[in-house]
Every structure is written in C-alpha cells, then in structure tokens.
Amino acid sequence: MSDVLDLGGRVAFVTGAGQGVGRQIALHLAAHNSGGIAVNDYVLERAEKVAEEVRAVGGKALAVQADVTDLESVKAAVKETEEMFGKIGVLVNNAGNFGVAPHADAQKPFWETGRDAWDSSIGVNFYGVINCTSACVPGMIERGAPGRIVTIISEASRYGDIGLEVYAGAKAGAAGFMRATARALGRYEITANCVALAGMSTPPVEESMNADPERAKKVLQKYVIRRLGRPDEVAKMVLFLASDAGGYVTGQTYGVNGGFVFGQ
C-alpha cells in the first residue's frame, strides 16, 4: 500500500528542531521519504543530537546551527543544506517562543517595557519566519513543484492572551505573511500554511503544572479536550501539510489546540 503521507524525496529544513515540537517534526518527516532533514537549532549540540536520532531510524540528516533572526546566518545554513542534499522542498518554520535569548522584561506588561524586550519576541517569531522563507524560496522555485512551507504559530495570535501582547502580534504577523506567501507562490505549486498551537506538554510545562495542581486544573478547564497537546500530535499535522496529501491546501491555519480556540 502506498504511503499517503509520502514527501516525494523532498529535502526538509526544520528550524528550532533541537528539542520539543521541532524534534518530533524532524523525526516524523524523516520516516516518510524525505530526501534529507536539515535539523536547525540555535544550539548546535541540540541539533546534532536530533540529527543522530534521525539517522538512527534510517533517515538522512544534517545538523545546522543558525540564529533565524540573522538573515546571513540562515542563508549560510540553507546553502550548507543544499550542498549536502540538494534544493530544499519543505521548510518548517518552527523556531519561536520568546527568542533565542529572552529579554529579562519579557513577562512585564508591554507598556512597561520597550523596543529591546519587544525585539526579543518579534525577531524570532516574525522576522525569523521571513528570513527562513526568503532564504529557501529561490531554491524551491528552481527545484520545481511541489514545495511546502509550514509555519508554527500560537493560538495567542487568535485568542489574545493577556501578558503576551507582543508575542501574539508577532505570531499573527507570521500568519498573515504565510497567507500572502501562499498567494505569491501558488503558481509554482508551493503551498504555505500555519499550524497554531495552544499548551504543549513539554518538560518545563509539565514541571510547572505539577508544581501547582490547582492552577493546572484551571488551565485545563479552558480546553475542550482536558489535557495539553503532545509534540507528536503537532508533528502529524505538519507531516500532512508537508506531504503529497496536503498538495491542494494552502493559505490556511490549522489549530492543534484541544479546543482551546475554535477557528472561524
């Protein structure tokens, strides 16, 4: 039986793939006929560890260090990937959160902070997406159809979390950028979509939830499915959008959120 999630041998570049959701995305893509996985992370040691995991399950992988907020760093990582595996056919903009080096004031009300604190979040969550997309698109067009771009955003962009105003704005900006990119690249059969996340069950989050059971209970009441999401559940949605099965889907945002937000 054929694999409906086949990647057709396309090379994948996954940012922020050294841990958590990004790690699962890299492993899932590797298992479905990728032509190679570029495991990007700000910390090279994390990327190397995940690249070894990909190779252990029979995939081809390259660990590439790059700060996604630095366009020249991203271009160098893309060039290294293309020299190893060929032109990139799948880009997953996963790197995010509060930046590679979160500002000390990141959790303060935004009107009590300033540009330095805002840039910490906007740099990764918005400019990082623009940088990586602009670095990969020329090769995707040259390679020929099909191509896939998937950007991980947050439901903060649709829900509007108090205390995450700048972060929410950056993620909403990334979603708008993907919709416009979908229109620009559709003629080349390159799709561009977003996957929006709510709370994820990662070790730091689990530690925080376990430390305060009453707060955890209140948090989970916001979810129709009364638990946090797992990184592998995100990876499966990304795999669908990156695969041949997702070839006629573009300009969309899919919530992997346990019912935290219902999309319109």
Backbone as CSV, one residue per row, in Angstrom:
resi,resn,N_x,N_y,N_z,CA_x,CA_y,CA_z,C_x,C_y,C_z
1,MET,0.851,-1.203,0.000,0.000,0.000,0.000,0.880,1.243,0.000
2,SER,0.537,2.241,-0.828,1.354,3.445,-0.913,1.167,4.304,0.330
3,ASP,2.173,5.113,0.603,2.172,5.999,1.767,1.513,7.320,1.375
4,VAL,0.323,7.601,1.911,-0.385,8.837,1.545,0.322,10.074,2.084
5,LEU,1.228,9.873,3.043,1.978,10.982,3.624,3.397,11.073,3.058
6,ASP,3.589,10.488,1.903,4.907,10.475,1.271,5.368,11.900,0.947
7,LEU,6.641,12.179,1.210,7.211,13.502,0.931,7.843,13.584,-0.457
8,GLY,7.819,12.479,-1.180,8.337,12.504,-2.538,9.816,12.782,-2.634
9,GLY,10.564,12.459,-1.582,12.004,12.675,-1.600,12.413,14.117,-1.376
10,ARG,11.483,14.965,-0.957,11.820,16.377,-0.755,12.703,16.564,0.477
11,VAL,13.699,17.421,0.338,14.583,17.781,1.439,13.848,18.752,2.353
12,ALA,13.980,18.550,3.662,13.272,19.394,4.626,14.245,20.183,5.493
13,PHE,13.921,21.433,5.714,14.683,22.307,6.606,13.749,22.666,7.751
14,VAL,14.086,22.226,8.971,13.217,22.420,10.134,13.940,23.294,11.148
15,THR,13.393,24.464,11.430,14.048,25.368,12.376,13.626,25.045,13.808
16,GLY,14.519,25.351,14.744,14.238,25.083,16.152,13.969,23.615,16.420
17,ALA,14.676,22.751,15.716,14.376,21.312,15.747,15.201,20.536,16.763
18,GLY,15.919,21.239,17.626,16.787,20.552,18.578,16.075,20.005,19.798
19,GLN,14.776,20.264,19.919,14.036,19.788,21.085,12.536,19.938,20.832
20,GLY,11.731,19.389,21.737,10.291,19.607,21.754,9.571,19.300,20.456
21,VAL,8.724,20.222,20.036,7.913,20.043,18.834,8.786,19.883,17.596
22,GLY,9.820,20.707,17.476,10.697,20.640,16.307,11.368,19.296,16.153
23,ARG,11.773,18.714,17.265,12.388,17.378,17.223,11.417,16.356,16.657
24,GLN,10.174,16.380,17.136,9.181,15.435,16.645,8.885,15.655,15.161
25,ILE,8.852,16.902,14.736,8.625,17.183,13.319,9.734,16.570,12.470
26,ALA,10.977,16.769,12.883,12.108,16.208,12.133,12.014,14.695,12.037
27,LEU,11.679,14.032,13.136,11.596,12.573,13.149,10.435,12.070,12.291
28,HIS,9.311,12.760,12.333,8.160,12.330,11.530,8.422,12.522,10.037
29,LEU,9.028,13.632,9.658,9.338,13.843,8.245,10.345,12.814,7.747
30,ALA,11.302,12.480,8.583,12.337,11.503,8.198,11.738,10.138,7.910
31,ALA,10.622,9.820,8.545,10.018,8.494,8.405,9.140,8.364,7.161
32,HIS,9.009,9.445,6.383,8.094,9.411,5.238,8.762,9.905,3.958
33,ASN,9.876,9.320,3.654,10.554,9.509,2.372,11.042,10.935,2.137
34,SER,11.648,11.504,3.149,12.331,12.779,2.946,13.680,12.517,2.281
35,GLY,14.110,13.466,1.478,15.425,13.333,0.850,16.558,13.761,1.755
36,GLY,16.229,14.152,2.958,17.219,14.604,3.940,16.583,15.631,4.850
37,ILE,17.004,15.649,6.105,16.471,16.588,7.083,17.584,17.503,7.575
38,ALA,17.417,18.799,7.372,18.327,19.772,7.979,17.752,20.130,9.340
39,VAL,18.427,19.694,10.393,17.979,19.941,11.760,18.641,21.231,12.228
40,ASN,17.866,22.295,12.248,18.407,23.593,12.657,18.104,23.863,14.125
41,ASP,19.058,24.453,14.806,18.838,24.941,16.162,19.853,26.037,16.444
42,TYR,19.517,26.901,17.370,20.442,27.944,17.799,21.634,27.331,18.522
43,VAL,21.389,26.175,19.177,22.441,25.454,19.900,22.815,24.222,19.079
44,LEU,24.026,24.195,18.544,24.441,23.133,17.635,24.369,21.757,18.290
45,GLU,24.717,21.659,19.561,24.715,20.360,20.235,23.324,19.736,20.240
46,ARG,22.291,20.541,20.416,20.923,20.022,20.381,20.597,19.508,18.974
47,ALA,20.974,20.284,17.976,20.707,19.874,16.593,21.428,18.572,16.262
48,GLU,22.658,18.442,16.711,23.431,17.225,16.429,22.796,15.999,17.068
49,LYS,22.256,16.165,18.254,21.629,15.040,18.943,20.406,14.546,18.173
50,VAL,19.575,15.470,17.702,18.380,15.086,16.950,18.769,14.516,15.588
51,ALA,19.791,15.076,14.963,20.266,14.532,13.683,20.693,13.076,13.843
52,GLU,21.324,12.760,14.954,21.707,11.367,15.222,20.470,10.490,15.376
53,GLU,19.432,11.009,16.005,18.183,10.248,16.144,17.560,9.973,14.781
54,VAL,17.602,10.962,13.900,17.068,10.781,12.546,17.836,9.687,11.817
55,ARG,19.148,9.729,11.917,19.965,8.700,11.257,19.702,7.321,11.842
56,ALA,19.419,7.283,13.141,19.183,6.000,13.818,17.928,5.304,13.309
57,VAL,16.971,6.084,12.788,15.755,5.474,12.252,15.813,5.360,10.728
58,GLY,17.012,5.525,10.176,17.207,5.292,8.751,17.113,6.517,7.865
59,GLY,16.966,7.701,8.447,16.881,8.923,7.658,18.242,9.561,7.443
60,LYS,18.280,10.523,6.549,19.487,11.309,6.311,19.320,12.653,7.003
61,ALA,20.357,13.095,7.697,20.219,14.324,8.479,21.512,15.122,8.517
62,LEU,21.346,16.421,8.650,22.453,17.344,8.798,22.095,18.328,9.897
63,ALA,22.971,18.490,10.869,22.763,19.482,11.928,23.327,20.814,11.454
64,VAL,22.492,21.868,11.488,22.938,23.185,11.042,22.596,24.226,12.105
65,GLN,23.631,24.903,12.588,23.427,25.963,13.575,23.122,27.260,12.842
66,ALA,22.069,27.958,13.281,21.766,29.273,12.730,20.806,29.987,13.666
67,ASP,20.998,31.279,13.809,20.078,32.144,14.514,19.109,32.666,13.465
68,VAL,17.831,32.292,13.554,16.885,32.636,12.499,16.647,34.142,12.388
69,THR,17.045,34.912,13.398,16.888,36.366,13.326,17.979,37.020,12.478
70,ASP,18.971,36.240,12.097,20.118,36.726,11.326,20.024,36.155,9.916
71,LEU,19.631,36.980,8.946,19.410,36.504,7.581,20.647,35.862,6.985
72,GLU,21.814,36.426,7.199,23.033,35.856,6.621,23.344,34.490,7.233
73,SER,23.070,34.349,8.527,23.252,33.049,9.184,22.314,32.011,8.587
74,VAL,21.080,32.410,8.328,20.101,31.497,7.727,20.520,31.117,6.311
75,LYS,20.950,32.098,5.530,21.386,31.818,4.154,22.545,30.827,4.127
76,ALA,23.461,30.969,5.084,24.604,30.053,5.156,24.135,28.635,5.484
77,ALA,23.167,28.516,6.385,22.639,27.200,6.752,21.902,26.562,5.586
78,VAL,21.153,27.354,4.841,20.441,26.851,3.665,21.435,26.394,2.602
79,LYS,22.469,27.179,2.387,23.499,26.802,1.405,24.167,25.493,1.791
80,GLU,24.487,25.333,3.074,25.100,24.095,3.553,24.172,22.903,3.311
81,THR,22.880,23.103,3.552,21.900,22.037,3.338,21.820,21.663,1.868
82,GLU,21.766,22.665,1.002,21.657,22.405,-0.442,22.895,21.709,-0.979
83,GLU,24.051,22.055,-0.447,25.282,21.392,-0.883,25.308,19.930,-0.466
84,MET,24.665,19.615,0.654,24.638,18.246,1.149,23.553,17.402,0.476
85,PHE,22.338,17.952,0.377,21.192,17.156,-0.059,20.537,17.613,-1.363
86,GLY,20.783,18.843,-1.797,20.070,19.399,-2.937,19.081,20.463,-2.466
87,LYS,18.329,21.013,-3.407,17.414,22.108,-3.101,16.348,21.675,-2.084
88,ILE,15.996,22.613,-1.218,15.011,22.349,-0.169,13.598,22.364,-0.753
89,GLY,12.818,21.325,-0.402,11.442,21.230,-0.880,10.416,21.442,0.212
90,VAL,10.848,21.354,1.480,9.950,21.554,2.622,10.651,22.459,3.635
91,LEU,10.007,23.555,3.973,10.500,24.422,5.051,9.485,24.406,6.179
92,VAL,9.951,24.113,7.397,9.096,24.193,8.574,9.660,25.274,9.488
93,ASN,8.940,26.390,9.574,9.329,27.485,10.463,8.797,27.179,11.862
94,ASN,9.586,26.462,12.626,9.154,26.047,13.960,9.772,26.896,15.070
95,ALA,10.959,27.443,14.842,11.636,28.224,15.885,10.732,29.344,16.359
96,GLY,10.626,29.495,17.673,9.731,30.515,18.184,9.889,30.744,19.663
97,ASN,8.777,30.976,20.331,8.709,31.297,21.750,9.237,32.713,21.974
98,PHE,9.980,32.930,23.039,10.367,34.296,23.381,11.774,34.647,22.913
99,GLY,12.243,33.968,21.880,13.527,34.323,21.305,14.661,33.441,21.791
100,VAL,15.779,33.523,21.084,16.932,32.701,21.424,17.531,33.112,22.761
101,ALA,17.348,34.388,23.122,17.823,34.889,24.418,16.731,35.801,24.981
102,PRO,15.701,35.241,25.617,14.568,36.047,26.079,15.005,37.230,26.938
103,HIS,14.415,38.361,26.678,14.730,39.566,27.427,14.226,39.438,28.858
104,ALA,14.948,40.036,29.800,14.592,39.932,31.220,13.212,40.498,31.521
105,ASP,12.746,41.431,30.686,11.444,42.073,30.908,10.312,41.435,30.099
106,ALA,10.565,40.260,29.513,9.600,39.666,28.588,8.226,39.447,29.204
107,GLN,8.153,39.192,30.507,6.878,38.893,31.147,6.184,40.131,31.740
108,LYS,6.808,41.297,31.626,6.172,42.520,32.138,5.129,43.019,31.146
109,PRO,4.160,43.830,31.606,3.220,44.449,30.665,3.995,45.200,29.587
110,PHE,3.551,45.084,28.345,4.348,45.638,27.248,4.543,47.141,27.362
111,TRP,3.587,47.849,28.001,3.733,49.299,28.126,4.757,49.703,29.184
112,GLU,5.225,48.716,29.957,6.282,48.981,30.930,7.652,48.571,30.403
113,THR,7.692,48.094,29.185,8.961,47.650,28.606,9.320,48.558,27.434
114,GLY,10.058,48.043,26.493,10.470,48.856,25.358,10.946,48.000,24.210
115,ARG,11.593,48.653,23.257,11.974,48.013,21.999,12.843,46.771,22.199
116,ASP,13.768,46.811,23.139,14.653,45.659,23.340,13.856,44.419,23.715
117,ALA,12.902,44.561,24.618,12.077,43.434,25.033,11.187,42.969,23.888
118,TRP,10.624,43.900,23.134,9.739,43.536,22.030,10.511,42.802,20.934
119,ASP,11.706,43.294,20.645,12.509,42.683,19.578,12.878,41.237,19.890
120,SER,13.012,40.902,21.165,13.347,39.532,21.552,12.306,38.545,21.028
121,SER,11.033,38.968,21.056,9.949,38.104,20.585,9.686,38.275,19.090
122,ILE,9.632,39.527,18.638,9.343,39.780,17.225,10.438,39.205,16.332
123,GLY,11.685,39.273,16.794,12.801,38.808,15.976,12.665,37.363,15.549
124,VAL,12.381,36.473,16.483,12.272,35.046,16.166,10.929,34.729,15.520
125,ASN,9.857,35.213,16.128,8.525,34.774,15.726,8.022,35.397,14.427
126,PHE,8.563,36.523,14.045,8.133,37.165,12.798,9.271,37.274,11.792
127,TYR,10.330,37.998,12.170,11.443,38.127,11.229,12.106,36.786,10.938
128,GLY,12.126,35.897,11.916,12.701,34.577,11.678,11.980,33.838,10.567
129,VAL,10.656,33.949,10.551,9.845,33.312,9.505,10.135,33.946,8.142
130,ILE,10.216,35.271,8.120,10.522,35.960,6.860,11.916,35.579,6.360
131,ASN,12.893,35.569,7.268,14.267,35.240,6.874,14.371,33.848,6.270
132,CYS,13.810,32.871,6.955,13.934,31.484,6.500,13.167,31.253,5.206
133,THR,11.998,31.868,5.101,11.208,31.709,3.883,11.924,32.343,2.699
134,SER,12.447,33.548,2.882,13.129,34.231,1.779,14.398,33.495,1.361
135,ALA,15.055,32.822,2.321,16.280,32.086,2.000,15.998,30.790,1.253
136,CYS,14.825,30.177,1.514,14.518,28.878,0.910,13.741,28.966,-0.395
137,VAL,12.935,30.013,-0.569,12.039,30.082,-1.726,12.766,30.047,-3.076
138,PRO,13.868,30.777,-3.275,14.515,30.709,-4.592,14.899,29.291,-4.997
139,GLY,15.415,28.521,-4.050,15.766,27.135,-4.347,14.548,26.273,-4.610
140,MET,13.461,26.533,-3.885,12.213,25.784,-4.116,11.702,26.021,-5.530
141,ILE,11.724,27.275,-5.958,11.253,27.595,-7.309,12.152,26.941,-8.346
142,GLU,13.451,27.022,-8.134,14.405,26.421,-9.061,14.242,24.904,-9.112
143,ARG,13.967,24.297,-7.958,13.807,22.848,-7.883,12.596,22.382,-8.681
144,GLY,11.553,23.179,-8.662,10.318,22.809,-9.337,9.313,22.218,-8.382
145,ALA,8.069,22.142,-8.841,6.961,21.700,-7.992,7.121,20.247,-7.571
146,PRO,6.512,19.897,-6.418,5.843,20.804,-5.493,6.779,21.267,-4.377
147,GLY,6.374,22.298,-3.659,7.112,22.766,-2.487,6.143,23.008,-1.355
148,ARG,6.657,22.967,-0.131,5.799,23.114,1.041,6.460,24.034,2.072
149,ILE,5.673,24.982,2.607,6.124,25.814,3.717,5.077,25.700,4.821
150,VAL,5.525,25.338,6.016,4.624,25.226,7.159,5.211,26.051,8.299
151,THR,4.415,26.953,8.852,4.878,27.813,9.939,4.083,27.520,11.207
152,ILE,4.801,27.296,12.289,4.174,27.050,13.585,3.900,28.394,14.254
153,ILE,2.625,28.646,14.550,2.275,29.862,15.271,1.620,29.466,16.597
154,SER,1.048,30.428,17.276,0.416,30.181,18.569,-1.032,30.645,18.534
155,GLU,-1.881,29.962,19.286,-3.263,30.416,19.398,-3.359,31.749,20.138
156,ALA,-2.262,32.187,20.737,-2.236,33.539,21.301,-2.546,34.573,20.231
157,SER,-2.223,34.250,18.985,-2.462,35.187,17.883,-3.940,35.347,17.583
158,ARG,-4.752,34.330,17.923,-6.197,34.409,17.680,-6.975,34.671,18.971
159,TYR,-6.487,34.140,20.071,-7.173,34.279,21.355,-6.859,35.613,22.015
160,GLY,-5.596,36.034,21.935,-5.178,37.306,22.525,-4.893,37.211,24.009
161,ASP,-3.855,36.444,24.378,-3.528,36.246,25.789,-3.008,37.521,26.443
162,ILE,-3.537,37.812,27.637,-3.023,38.928,28.431,-1.586,38.602,28.851
163,GLY,-0.700,39.563,28.690,0.697,39.359,29.031,1.547,38.885,27.866
164,LEU,0.878,38.536,26.760,1.606,38.050,25.582,1.274,38.910,24.357
165,GLU,1.045,40.187,24.582,0.562,41.044,23.509,1.535,41.113,22.327
166,VAL,2.808,41.335,22.603,3.788,41.460,21.523,4.010,40.115,20.856
167,TYR,4.095,39.059,21.656,4.231,37.696,21.136,3.048,37.357,20.235
168,ALA,1.824,37.659,20.705,0.622,37.386,19.919,0.647,38.152,18.605
169,GLY,1.088,39.395,18.660,1.176,40.193,17.451,2.172,39.634,16.460
170,ALA,3.308,39.169,16.962,4.332,38.593,16.085,3.822,37.324,15.409
171,LYS,3.119,36.477,16.167,2.580,35.237,15.605,1.476,35.531,14.599
172,ALA,0.634,36.544,14.890,-0.394,36.937,13.933,0.245,37.476,12.652
173,GLY,1.345,38.203,12.811,2.071,38.695,11.652,2.604,37.565,10.796
174,ALA,3.116,36.525,11.448,3.624,35.372,10.709,2.507,34.686,9.929
175,ALA,1.305,34.616,10.534,0.170,34.002,9.852,-0.235,34.816,8.627
176,GLY,-0.265,36.139,8.773,-0.583,36.992,7.636,0.456,36.881,6.533
177,PHE,1.710,36.795,6.923,2.794,36.621,5.960,2.627,35.308,5.198
178,MET,2.226,34.243,5.882,2.029,32.956,5.217,0.876,33.017,4.214
179,ARG,-0.208,33.703,4.571,-1.329,33.800,3.631,-0.917,34.535,2.356
180,ALA,-0.182,35.631,2.525,0.281,36.371,1.355,1.296,35.563,0.556
181,THR,2.147,34.827,1.259,3.131,33.966,0.597,2.434,32.874,-0.212
182,ALA,1.339,32.331,0.340,0.574,31.313,-0.380,0.074,31.863,-1.708
183,ARG,-0.413,33.099,-1.717,-0.883,33.700,-2.960,0.268,33.928,-3.941
184,ALA,1.399,34.353,-3.422,2.539,34.659,-4.290,3.142,33.416,-4.924
185,LEU,3.107,32.296,-4.194,3.834,31.095,-4.644,2.938,30.005,-5.216
186,GLY,1.623,30.205,-5.179,0.719,29.174,-5.689,0.985,28.808,-7.135
187,ARG,1.400,29.760,-7.941,1.663,29.498,-9.366,2.801,28.498,-9.554
188,TYR,3.650,28.362,-8.531,4.763,27.404,-8.597,4.414,26.077,-7.906
189,GLU,3.159,25.927,-7.487,2.715,24.763,-6.705,3.518,24.632,-5.416
190,ILE,3.796,25.777,-4.818,4.386,25.833,-3.475,3.290,26.288,-2.522
191,THR,2.977,25.459,-1.533,1.926,25.785,-0.581,2.526,26.425,0.667
192,ALA,1.708,27.211,1.363,2.157,27.865,2.593,1.003,27.856,3.585
193,ASN,1.209,27.234,4.724,0.170,27.076,5.734,0.739,27.281,7.137
194,CYS,-0.166,27.435,8.108,0.229,27.559,9.514,-0.420,26.472,10.351
195,VAL,0.267,26.119,11.423,-0.289,25.251,12.459,-0.229,26.044,13.760
196,ALA,-1.399,26.248,14.375,-1.492,27.070,15.581,-1.583,26.188,16.821
197,LEU,-0.727,26.443,17.788,-0.652,25.621,18.989,-1.212,26.342,20.203
198,ALA,-1.771,25.568,21.107,-2.088,26.047,22.447,-1.043,25.417,23.377
199,GLY,-1.434,25.029,24.591,-0.461,24.491,25.530,0.092,23.145,25.104
200,MET,1.393,23.006,25.168,2.061,21.764,24.803,2.685,21.107,26.029
201,SER,2.610,19.804,26.068,3.153,19.041,27.187,4.646,18.799,26.980
202,THR,5.432,19.809,27.291,6.886,19.699,27.247,7.395,19.624,28.691
203,PRO,8.622,19.153,28.913,9.122,19.001,30.292,8.994,20.252,31.162
204,PRO,9.356,21.463,30.681,9.202,22.639,31.547,7.744,22.920,31.914
205,VAL,6.843,22.724,30.957,5.424,22.966,31.219,4.885,21.941,32.203
206,GLU,5.245,20.685,32.006,4.802,19.635,32.916,5.295,19.908,34.339
207,GLU,6.533,20.355,34.454,7.098,20.673,35.773,6.304,21.784,36.447
208,SER,5.959,22.806,35.658,5.186,23.924,36.191,3.788,23.481,36.608
209,MET,3.155,22.649,35.806,1.800,22.174,36.110,1.793,21.297,37.355
210,ASN,2.786,20.425,37.467,2.858,19.525,38.617,3.134,20.274,39.922
211,ALA,3.808,21.411,39.799,4.153,22.187,40.990,2.952,22.925,41.566
212,ASP,1.919,23.134,40.754,0.737,23.880,41.212,-0.517,23.216,40.646
213,PRO,-0.992,22.120,41.244,-2.137,21.362,40.719,-3.408,22.197,40.565
214,GLU,-3.647,23.140,41.468,-4.860,23.951,41.366,-4.815,24.866,40.143
215,ARG,-3.662,25.462,39.912,-3.505,26.300,38.720,-3.632,25.444,37.465
216,ALA,-3.046,24.239,37.513,-3.115,23.337,36.362,-4.564,22.996,36.026
217,LYS,-5.373,22.759,37.062,-6.780,22.428,36.856,-7.514,23.575,36.168
218,LYS,-7.251,24.806,36.587,-7.879,25.975,35.974,-7.451,26.135,34.515
219,VAL,-6.178,25.867,34.251,-5.678,25.972,32.880,-6.386,24.978,31.980
220,LEU,-6.490,23.730,32.434,-7.065,22.677,31.602,-8.561,22.848,31.389
221,GLN,-9.231,23.615,32.235,-10.651,23.871,32.040,-10.925,24.697,30.784
222,LYS,-9.891,25.349,30.264,-10.041,26.146,29.046,-10.026,25.282,27.789
223,TYR,-9.715,23.996,27.951,-9.584,23.099,26.815,-10.777,22.145,26.748
224,VAL,-11.363,21.990,25.554,-12.452,21.035,25.379,-11.942,19.617,25.653
225,ILE,-10.772,19.298,25.143,-10.088,18.049,25.482,-9.214,18.372,26.687
226,ARG,-9.523,17.808,27.819,-8.966,18.264,29.098,-7.512,17.797,29.330
227,ARG,-6.646,18.164,28.414,-5.217,17.904,28.588,-4.451,18.819,27.646
228,LEU,-3.152,18.891,27.870,-2.284,19.620,26.959,-1.954,18.747,25.750
229,GLY,-1.512,19.397,24.687,-1.141,18.662,23.490,0.234,18.034,23.607
230,ARG,0.480,17.040,22.753,1.788,16.387,22.691,2.527,16.844,21.435
231,PRO,3.844,16.987,21.511,4.605,17.379,20.325,4.376,16.485,19.109
232,ASP,4.168,15.185,19.324,3.959,14.297,18.175,2.629,14.592,17.475
233,GLU,1.648,15.127,18.209,0.368,15.470,17.587,0.522,16.657,16.644
234,VAL,1.390,17.576,16.992,1.704,18.698,16.098,2.443,18.181,14.872
235,ALA,3.401,17.294,15.104,4.225,16.766,14.015,3.379,16.063,12.955
236,LYS,2.318,15.399,13.381,1.458,14.695,12.424,0.715,15.671,11.525
237,MET,0.280,16.789,12.068,-0.367,17.805,11.233,0.631,18.417,10.256
238,VAL,1.829,18.716,10.747,2.867,19.267,9.874,3.192,18.278,8.759
239,LEU,3.296,17.002,9.100,3.583,15.976,8.106,2.519,15.960,7.017
240,PHE,1.249,16.040,7.416,0.168,16.078,6.416,0.353,17.244,5.458
241,LEU,0.590,18.438,5.995,0.718,19.628,5.157,1.969,19.593,4.290
242,ALA,3.015,18.897,4.767,4.270,18.808,4.011,4.246,17.701,2.963
243,SER,3.306,16.799,3.083,3.274,15.599,2.237,2.492,15.826,0.952
244,ASP,2.462,14.789,0.122,1.664,14.842,-1.093,0.177,14.967,-0.774
245,ALA,-0.243,14.471,0.395,-1.657,14.531,0.781,-2.140,15.963,0.950
246,GLY,-1.241,16.882,1.279,-1.613,18.274,1.502,-1.425,19.176,0.309
247,GLY,-1.324,18.596,-0.861,-0.966,19.367,-2.047,-1.970,20.409,-2.498
248,TYR,-3.238,20.282,-2.087,-4.248,21.252,-2.519,-4.733,22.115,-1.359
249,VAL,-3.892,22.215,-0.330,-4.210,23.021,0.850,-3.181,24.146,0.948
250,THR,-3.641,25.375,0.929,-2.691,26.488,1.051,-3.387,27.727,1.607
251,GLY,-2.612,28.553,2.295,-3.126,29.779,2.883,-3.993,29.570,4.106
252,GLN,-3.877,28.407,4.751,-4.757,28.047,5.857,-4.012,28.013,7.196
253,THR,-4.783,28.104,8.275,-4.253,27.919,9.625,-5.043,26.814,10.303
254,TYR,-4.342,25.788,10.752,-4.957,24.654,11.434,-4.600,24.702,12.915
255,GLY,-5.605,24.661,13.764,-5.364,24.669,15.197,-5.175,23.262,15.734
256,VAL,-4.033,23.006,16.334,-3.793,21.766,17.085,-3.789,22.205,18.542
257,ASN,-5.004,22.268,19.134,-5.152,23.051,20.348,-6.117,22.467,21.381
258,GLY,-6.619,21.258,21.141,-7.520,20.631,22.107,-8.811,21.391,22.331
259,GLY,-9.196,22.245,21.365,-10.416,23.020,21.504,-10.259,24.293,22.315
260,PHE,-9.026,24.725,22.532,-8.779,25.985,23.246,-9.405,27.154,22.499
261,VAL,-9.275,27.126,21.161,-9.889,28.119,20.290,-10.549,27.379,19.141
262,PHE,-11.734,27.803,18.751,-12.385,27.260,17.575,-12.179,28.239,16.431
263,GLY,-11.525,27.787,15.369,-11.255,28.657,14.228,-12.521,28.981,13.459
264,GLN,-12.513,30.141,12.808,-13.657,30.575,12.012,-13.388,30.339,10.529
